[in-house]
Structures are given as C-alpha cells and as structure tokens.
Amino acid sequence: MVADRPQPIDDAQALIPTGQLHWLRAGKLALAIAPEAGGRIAQLRFDGVDWLVADRDADAACIGWGCYPMVPWAGRVRGGTFRFDGRAYTLPLNFGAHAIHGVGFSRAWRVESLEAAAIGLAFTLPQDAYWPFGGRASQTIRVQDNRLHLQLAVQAGARAMPAVLGWHPWFRKPDRMLFSPEAMYQRDADGIATLPLIKATPGPWDDCFVASGAITLERAGQRLSLRSDADHWVIYDGATHATCVEPQTGPPDAFTLAPYRLAPGERLSLAFELSWDWAEQQRVERDVG
C-alpha cells in the first residue's frame, strides 16, 4: 500500500510523484519544472536533445533524476550529526547511515511567479526534527535562447543556522567531459570528503573538487558549458547511464568540514548557468576537420 511506503523525507531512494509540470521555453531551449517533486527541473531539452535523466528512467526515485536544489545542505551529513554554536544536532537519516541533500529536494515548493521563460519558487524550511532552524529557500529559473540561469538562495529566520547550497543535475551520459580541477577532497572509508585537499586522481569519481572556469559536456553533437559563482563541484560519473556535475557552496559534510554560519536574517545564494555555445562547437568542428 502507498501509505506503507517510506516517504521521500525519510528515504532519499523512495518514489516521488512528478506532479504538475510547468514548461519554460526560449529559442531552442525548453524545460519542465516540477514544483511538487522538490522544485526540480524534470526535463531539459535543447534543439531536440534531452539532457537530463527523467523520472521514468530512474523509476521516480527521489534522489536519482532531474536537476534538483540541495538546501539547506548539500551532499551527506556524516551520521546525520553536527555541532553548531556549541550544541550537538542530529538529523534523520535518509540515505543509509547519513543524511543527504537537505530537505528541499523531496518536498513541494510554492510557485510564486510564472512567465513564459521564467519561474520563481519558494520553500519554507521546517522547524522540527528534520531541520530545527527554520528559514526560507527560494529559486529562480530563467531560459534565454541557448542559456539557462538558475539562482538558489536560503535565508535564515529568527535563528542563526548553518547552510550549504547545491544543484544536483543528473545528466544523461555524455560522450565526453572537459574538466580541469585545481584540487580534490580525499574520501574516507565512508565515502565522504575529508581534508587535506589533494591533487585530483583519475576517475571514475564520486568526489568533491575545487575548480574555477567552465566544465563542458559533449553529447549528441552538442556542447554544454556549466558555470557557477561557487568553486566547489561534486562529480559523480560511476553510473553507466548518467553523470552528475553539481555546483556547491561547500563540500559534503560541510557543517563539520567547512562550516558556514548565517546570522538571523542573513542570506546565502548560488548561481548556476548552463549554456549551449554553438559558435564554439562550430569552431572546434572546423579545427578537427
């Protein structure tokens, strides 16, 4: 029975219904937003090519499809435990022995504005066992010809709180990825980032990197450039069907590893831009030819 199935807030691998879709379009770019499924981008299509793993490809497992916001933390919180302002906190475990990807990716977001090429969404963070601090999250998604702009933000409420933001796109497996990281976090026996930083090792990866500049994916004759105003990226390319390229404001387990404190009312934001650069693609094709 559906009532007996673990809910997404308790199990990151539980099913999540897509719900109503809102389509945004500009030029050759079209995408569908699913506010009820964690405020995620459910489909992303450029010039007829689908770029994201869809719900039907992943059997609708909450963690495994589309492009969703990670708020108020990104990646794993080790054992669901951390300290903040001298006090210990424990979060519910939703991915094995850890708490993963925040609370926004598995709950419904409110549509606050909707236009042909833009949407604004908001989410009130809980103030309970799942997240004791409250606060407010918001995102703005805009399309413009060959460019997609994503803006994610979180604002503390009456209480100070820790915060890490991220976007988690599940890209259909690219033919090639161009990526030049400056450094890499080591992973321990639990598969979680630790210090010190090291030189990047060969993949396959499920790792956090420090990198500036664009990361480029090539697929089906298209080139997609990814840029962010943050310098942390988690790359997961161990799956045969997908590669995740995730901009984040800090590493996994950042509440312990690299804590960032928001004072009451303070705001943290993250910008993520995806662009299909046809001029660059044509230049490369001419160079190769």
Summary of the structure (lengths in Angstrom):
residues: 289
radius of gyration: 18.4
end to end distance: 58.3
largest distance: 61.8
contacts: 984
relative contact order: 0.17
helix: 8%
strand: 48%
